[in-house]
Amino acid sequence: MPHRTLIAGLSLVLAWTPTAASGTRAPSHSDRTALITRGWAGYLVRAGAGRFSKVRGTWVQPHVVCNRPGSSAAFWIGLGGTTPTSNALEQIGTSADCSERALVWHSAWYQLYPAPAVELPLVVRPGDTISASVAVGPGTVTLAVRDFTTGAAFSAQPPMSSAETDSAEWIVEAPASCLRTCAQLALAAFDRVHFAGITATSGAHTGTIRDPAWTSEQLQMATRNRTTRAIPTPLSADGSSFSVIG
């Protein structure tokens, strides 16, 4: 059976606090703020004291080479979960997991942290175009994903009384495998993944990552000794797209 992982996004946010939360800067492309993390690569936005109600994005599921048995890569969008004091994270995405026998398994999932990840009944293949959204309302979270290549779709509206909405993010993650404790997995090898159609909504306002209504941060994934694992490209001119290079 292919290697399975649990997406534990919040635990990886806490894992990078010794570097990112202290304000350590990595070399940036054209974006002013870049933070080094051990588990995430991509972009996040904050709206000051405002809160986000929705995040959207599309990506193309990349091809993965299983030259690191037991490795994994997750591609997702979400709300919350980006500070050392975070207690929640609402996310939906896809994964590519490499087994100990170097076999790859692609899947779709959502997670309302601290609850465990929920695997979705969608067949995901490399090259598929995936569109997803997370919307938070009073007491509920609406999660939706569509595979435009196959036409398959899934949506759910599970209850959640304590959603976190102070940030919106578009992320490539080296996930954690959680049994009694959580351990970060090696990042599975991929060339690049392209995010597009990016928007976030705060109040009545919807914009891209470059929207002047909020601030953005670029996240670069690196090891403890600062060896780069994954890095985002500069944003497109309108802020609605970027790639992460693995």
N, C-alpha and C positions, 0 to 999 in steps of 0.2 A: 504494500500500500504506500502511496506517495507520502512524503514527509508533510505533516500538518503543523501549522503554527497558530498561536493565538496572537492577535494584534493587540499589543498593550501599549498604545501610544503614549498615555500619560506617564507611564513608568520611564519611558525614554526621554520625555521632557525633563523629568527630574534628573535623569542621568547626565544631561549636559549642563546643569546649573553651575558647576565649578568654572566653566568657561563662558557660556553664553550669558548667564544671569549677571556675571561680573562685568559684562560689557567688553569682553575681548573681541577685537575686530580682526577679521580675515581680509585679505586683499579682495577688493570688490571689482566688478566689471564697471558698468555705468551707474549702478545703484549705490546710493550713499552708505547704506547700512548693511553690513554683512556679519553674521554671527557664526561661529564655529560650533557645531553640535556633534555628538557621537552617534546619533540615530536618525536625524532628519536632514533632508535637503529640499529646498523649494523656497516658497515665499509665504509670509503671513502679513495680515493687516490688522491694525487696531484703530478704533474710532474714539480715542480719548476716553471720556466718561460714557460714550454711547455704547450701545449693544447691537450686535448683528442678529438679524432674524433669518437670514438665508445665505447660502453659499452655493455656487454652481461651477461646473467645469467639465471639460471633456479631455480625454487622453487616448492615445493608441497603445494598446497592450504590447509591450516590447518583447522581443525574442530574448530568452535567457539561456546562457551557456552554463551548464552545471559542472564547472570545473572546481567548485567548492562544495563538496557533499555536505548536506545539512544546512545549506545557506538559504536565504529567503529575501525577497524584495516585495514591498507593498507600495501601491500607488493609490492615493486617496485625497479626498477633500473633507474638510470638517470645520467645526466651530468649537472654540474653547480649548482648554488643556495646555496652555503655552506659558504658564508661570510656575515657579516653585511651589506656590500655594494652591494650585489648581486641584479641584476635586472631581472634575467631570470633563468629558470630551465626547462629542457627537461626531462620528465619522462614518464614511461609506467609501468602498473602493474595491480594488482587485489585488491579487497576490500572485507571485510565482514562487513556488517552493521546490527546492531541490532535495531529493531523498538521499540517504546515505549511499545508495547505489547510483547516484548521479542521474536520476530520472526527474523530469520537471512536471509539476502539476500546477495549472492555472485555475484560479477560483475567484469568486466575488463574495463579499461579506459586508456587514455593517457592525458597528460596535457603539454602544452607549456606555462608556466607561463610568463607573467601575464594573459594570456587568461584563461578562465574557463576550467575545465576538460571536456573531451568528453567521454561519455560512449560508449563502443564498443558492436557490435552485437554478442557477444560470451556468451554461457552458461557455467558458471564456477561452479564446485561443489567441496566440500571438498575431498581431496585425489587426485585431478587432478594435473598432472605435467605440469607446465607452463614454457615456454621458451620465453625470450623477448630480444630485442635489440633496442638501440637508436644510430643512426649514423647521424652526422652533416656534411653537405656539404655546398658549397657556396649558401647561401640564402634559404636552405631547411633543413628539418630534416626528416630522414626516421625512422619510428617507426614500429616495427613488433612484433607480439606476436603469439604463437602457443600453443594450448592445446594438448599435446602429448597423453593424455588419450582419447580424443574424435576425434582428428584429425582436429579440427576446427582451422582456422588461420585468422589473420587480418594483413594488412599492410597499411600504409598511408605515404604520402610525402607532408605534408603541408608546405607552405612557412613560413620562419622565418628569419628576417633580422638581429636580434640581439641575436643570441644564445650565451649562456655562456658555456664555455668548459674547465674551469680551474680545474675541479675536476670530478671524476667519483665515483658513490656511489651505494650501495646495502643496502636497508633500509626497516625496519618495522616502520610504522608511526602511531601515534595517530592523525588522520586528523583533519582539521578544517571544520566547517560548516559555509558557507559564504552567507549571505544575504546582508544587508546593511553594516554589519561589520562581521569580522571573529572571531569565538570562538572555541577553541580547545575542542574536544570531549573526553570523557573517552575512554581509550583503551579497546577494546573488549577482553574478556578473551579467550586465546588460549594457548595450551600447548607449542608448539614450531613450528617454520617453518625453513626448511633447504634450504639454498642457495647453488648451485653447478654450475659447468661449468662457473665459473667467469673469465672473461677477460676484459681488457680495452686496447685501442689502442691509442698511441700518436705518431704522425708521421708515420714512417714505422715500429714501434715497438709495438708488442702485448705481454702482460704479465698478470699475476695474481696479486692479492693484494700484495703478498710478493715480487714482482719483484723489484730488486735493482734500477731500473731506476726511481722509484718514492717513495714517502713516504706515509705511511698509518696511519689512525687514527681509533681507535675503539670508537664507540658512544654507551653510555649506557643511557637508558631512565629512568628518575627519576622525582619525584614531587619536588616542591620547597623545601620541608623539607627533600629531599634526600631519600624518600622511593622509592625503585626500582620498576619500572614498567615493563621493558624488558631489557634483557642483552644478548649480543652476546657471544657465546662460542669462545675459541681460534680458530684461523685459522687452517685448515689442513696443513700438512707439505709443500705442494706445493703452498698453498695460494689460492686454487681454490674453497674452500668450507668452510662454517661455518653454525651454526644454531643460531637463536635468540629464547631465552626462555622467554615466556610471564608470 
